[in-house]
Amino acid sequence: MLHTLMHSPSHSDLDTLLLMAEAGDDLLLLQDGVLAAVAGSRAWVQLSACKATLWVLDEDVQARGLSGQISTTVRSVDYNGFVTLTIRHPQQMVW
């Protein structure tokens, strides 16, 4: 399953997301959801325990001026990569 976190982590239910995400899933952080990947943040501490593979949409990271602040363990993807993730996972859960 592809999970997409589109909202700021302060307005998201990260606890439930972590319960739902399983190994083999992908979690894409986009729009204000990229804030959850800021290294050292409380949201990042929570997400670092996620079983799913973590991705950030590079365009949204750049738009928010966060390029140097994103954890190095998160994979970056462009819009073409986003499409690839949606093709790989017929089911999607938007958070």
PyMOL commands that set and color helices and strands:
alter all, ss='L'
color gray80, all
select helices_A, chain A and resi 9-11+14-20+31-37+42-47+58-63+79-88
alter helices_A, ss='H'
color red, helices_A
select strands_A, chain A and resi 2-5+26-29+53-57+75-77+92-94
alter strands_A, ss='S'
color yellow, strands_A
deselect
rebuild
show_as cartoon
